[in-house]
Structures are given as C-alpha cells and as structure tokens.
Amino acid sequence: MISFVGAGPGNVDLITIKGRKLLEEADVVIYAGSLVSKDHLNFCKESCQFYNSASMTLEEVIEVIEESVKMDLRVVRLHTGDPTIYGAIREQMDMLDAKGIDYEVIPGVSSFTAACSSIKKEFTLPTVSQTVILTRMEGRTPVPEGEDLEDLARHKASMAIFLSVQDIDKVVEKLAKGYESYDIPVAVVYKATWEDEEIVRGTLQDIAEKIKNKGISKMAQILVGNFIDGDYERSKLYHPSFTHKFREGIQ
Ligand code: SAH
C-alpha cells in the first residue's frame, strides 16, 4: 500500500495522527526534501529507507513505489502542507492507476491556513470577505486564462498566494491594478510554523521593499485582503439576538 501523506507546513507536530502512524510503520519514505522538515523522518523505523524526491524525476519516484509495492513494503510519499494543493500528486496517482497500484491520500495542514494562524487572523469575516482565493502567479508554470492575479484581485476576496514571493514586484503591481488601490493590507509569512518563521506586515505600497530588505525570496505565503486589518461585523452565529436551534434547545 502506498499513502500520500500531508506533512503539514513545517512544525513536526502539525502532521495528522494518521500521517504520523503511517510514518512510524513505513518501510520506505519518499519525501519532498526541499520543503518537508527532516525531523519527520526521526519517527520512522531504523530499517526504513529514505528517498529525497527533490533530486528524482516523476518516473524515478514511480519506480521506487512500484518496486516497493511488489515486495509488499509500506510506502509513504510525504508531501509538504496538504498534498492536494500544488502537490503534483495527480500525475503520480494517474501513473499508479495505469499500473493498477492502489493508494490513499491523507490530508495535511496547508501552509495557507498555517500562515493565517501565525498572523492570528481569520480569512472569512462577515461583510469583509466570505471567500478565500488560493492561487499563484504564473512563473515557469503558466496559469489558465481568467486566473491572472489582476483578475482575481478584482473580487476583493481574501487571498493566499503561493509560490510567488520571488516575484513580489510583479505580484504587487497586478494586485494593485485589480484592487485599484495600493492601500490594501498584506502579510508575508516566511516558513510558517518553522523555528525561523518570519512575519512581515505592510500594504501593497510598501510590502515589496520590506520583504526585499529581509531577503525573503522563497517559501512564503503572501496573504492579501482587508481581513488582515480594519473593521468587520461580528458573527451572527454567536450573537445573543440570533436564533439558533442548538442554543434554544430545539431538536
Ligand atoms: N502543498 C503545500 C504547497 C506546496 S507549493 C501546502 O499545502 O502548503 C510550495 C509553496 O507553498 C511555497 O512556495 C510557499 O508559497 C508555500 N509554503 C509551503 N510551506 C510554507 C510555509 N511553512 N510557510 C509559508 N509558505 C509555505
């Protein structure tokens, strides 16, 4: 059996209990070495074999899985954050399907929620935004038409931008065009939940300079929107005047 496991954003205790158990029992672990904390590997058996996928092709990863499964070994494919977001797991699953190899997917804490927790905010505030846009700017990987940052920013929804901090100038320019303002709160969270986490707060006006001064050019979430700063209406759910069937004891 092969399990795709979300390792969480960094801190080793932010993996699910299910994920940790699978690591403890694994015979083979293939981990995304550039982003997954090596500390996770300390929970594995002494006999466990490790492969760092950072230096492997998709075909090589699949070969290791195939050979291991043939020998009835338990394999964990450890991905950073949640594997279903920019995890490139679909292409792996499709190749396993083609070979008739069974697998499961164990979710994880994504870096976008970890980053929002680090700044102690909530993405979804009544009257501010009830929508979260997870996206990235096009780089070597293009984004489909209609998903340009400028177009997405027009919604004025809360945004978590992955994989883009190295192009912060372009990110800011596109967001400001979409928002039609530079006066929009931004928080950049570098290595959320790691020991060397850094939080940089600002607006579209000054965030690029601030993060360049800090030398942040990778592994950061760019959180954007009025959920970071400013007014909101309190939640109806917990308002004393809001009729709520559980609070009123109605079955
Ligand atoms: N599957 C992962 C995302 C992988 S793509 C998840 O759910 O989080 C890699 C990008 O994720 C990085 O470029 C960065 O934008 C973001 N990222 C991953 N870990 C992070 C962390 N601890 N803090 C901030 N951003 C992180």
Residues whose N, C-alpha, C, O or C-beta is under 5 A from the ligand:
A	BS01	SAH	P9 G10 T80 G81 D82 P83 I85 Y86 G87 S110 S111 F112 I161 F162 L163 V189 Y190 K191 A192 M219 A220 Q221
